[in-house]
């Protein structure tokens, strides 16, 4: 139980980041203690993570949970390769590309494009309050990709310099995407300036409904005043009309086309 509780604590405290990493950690915890009560505890750690939710539910339904976990992990691995290959085609030489928060999927696309010999510049927000954008910048920098980091409030000035907006998804819903707070305003700025905005992610993130997570106030203000309230929403909703297309294991599709395939894929899994 000690290992189980440690994994749950790390997920809850955002020590484990990225939807895929969270899903993998959740499955690992479940296999340590495979029962409905454990599943409930795992799912409560991050309510806005359908990839983890779907993975745990698939394990609960399975007669051979270890084999099902391997099947899910293999699917994620193959999907990542397909998404990287498809997404890298959108990256052109000398492009300025905008990224938001820390998406391993977007990072893989950019690394794949770099391996193809394409030179480009990535702009990214810091992403307050946990500064996940800096983590993205450090990872890209290791791959010799030029990165420019700016404060969140400089989003309009920096995005206007770019040719393409790439962002990850925490959840795909019928009417749009849930992702890190700030994604919606970035997509609105992109739309106003005729900048293509593509969401990147695996179809197993599809869900019919989701609870939008409100994070702890001490992430924003550790020494907060007793009579000052802090509001710390972790995610926002991007309407599908703001999204140019989806880069997934199915290739590059319109949002409507992607959702149709994602629904069917989850049913068959």
C-alpha positions, 0 to 999 in steps of 0.5 A, spaced: 500 500 500 505 504 501 507 504 493 500 505 491 499 511 496 505 514 493 503 514 486 497 517 488 500 522 491 505 524 486 499 524 481 495 528 485 500 533 486 502 534 479 509 531 480 507 526 474 505 530 468 502 529 461 496 525 460 499 519 458 504 519 464 498 520 468 495 514 465 501 509 466 502 511 473 494 510 474 495 503 471 501 501 475 497 503 481 491 499 480 495 493 478 498 493 485 492 493 488 486 491 483 479 492 485 474 497 485 475 501 491 483 502 488 480 504 482 475 509 485 481 512 489 486 513 483 480 516 479 479 521 484 486 524 484 485 527 477 478 528 475 480 531 468 484 526 465 479 521 461 485 517 458 487 515 465 479 514 467 478 510 460 484 505 462 482 504 469 475 502 466 478 497 461 482 494 466 476 493 471 472 490 465 478 485 463 479 478 466 486 478 465 488 485 467 496 485 466 495 483 459 490 488 458 495 493 461 500 491 456 495 492 450 493 499 452 501 501 453 502 498 446 497 502 443 499 508 446 506 507 444 504 505 436 499 511 437 505 516 439 509 514 433 503 515 428 501 522 431 509 524 431 509 522 423 503 525 421 504 532 425 511 533 423 508 534 416 505 540 418 512 543 420 515 547 415 522 550 414 523 556 418 516 556 421 515 559 428 510 554 432 506 556 438 506 551 444 502 551 450 503 547 457 507 541 457 504 536 452 509 530 450 505 529 444 507 536 441 514 535 444 514 528 440 512 532 433 517 537 434 522 532 435 520 528 429 520 534 425 527 536 427 530 529 426 527 530 418 532 536 418 527 542 419 529 548 422 524 552 426 523 556 432 518 554 438 514 560 442 511 557 449 508 560 455 511 559 462 504 557 464 502 559 471 502 557 476 506 551 476 510 553 470 510 547 465 512 551 459 519 551 462 519 544 462 517 544 455 522 549 453 528 545 457 526 538 453 526 542 446 532 545 448 536 538 449 533 536 442 537 543 439 530 546 437 530 553 438 525 556 444 523 562 446 519 563 453 514 568 454 510 570 460 503 568 459 500 575 459 505 576 452 501 570 449 498 575 444 504 578 442 508 572 441 502 568 438 502 573 432 509 572 430 507 564 429 505 560 423 502 554 427 499 553 434 500 546 436 497 544 443 495 537 447 488 535 449 487 532 456 480 530 454 476 530 447 468 531 447 463 532 442 463 539 442 470 541 443 477 540 447 479 540 454 486 542 456 490 547 460 488 553 462 489 559 457 488 554 451 481 557 449 484 564 449 490 562 445 485 559 440 481 565 439 487 569 438 489 564 433 482 564 429 482 572 429 489 572 426 488 566 421 493 562 424 492 554 424 490 551 431 491 543 431 490 539 437 494 533 438 492 527 442 490 519 442 483 517 441 483 514 448 482 521 451 475 521 448 469 522 453 462 524 454 463 528 460 468 531 464 469 534 471 473 541 470 479 540 476 480 546 480 487 546 483 489 548 490 489 555 492 497 555 495 499 553 488 498 560 486 499 564 492 503 560 498 502 566 503 495 567 501 491 572 506 485 569 510 480 574 507 483 573 500 480 568 496 484 565 490 481 561 484 485 556 481 482 553 475 487 548 471 483 547 465 479 550 460 474 548 454 476 550 447 470 550 442 471 545 436 469 551 431 476 554 434 480 548 432 483 547 425 484 539 425 486 534 430 492 530 429 491 523 432 493 516 431 488 516 425 492 522 421 490 529 421 482 530 420 477 535 422 474 535 429 467 531 426 471 526 423 476 525 429 470 524 434 466 519 430 472 514 429 474 516 437 467 513 439 468 507 435 475 505 437 473 506 444 467 501 443 472 496 440 477 496 445 
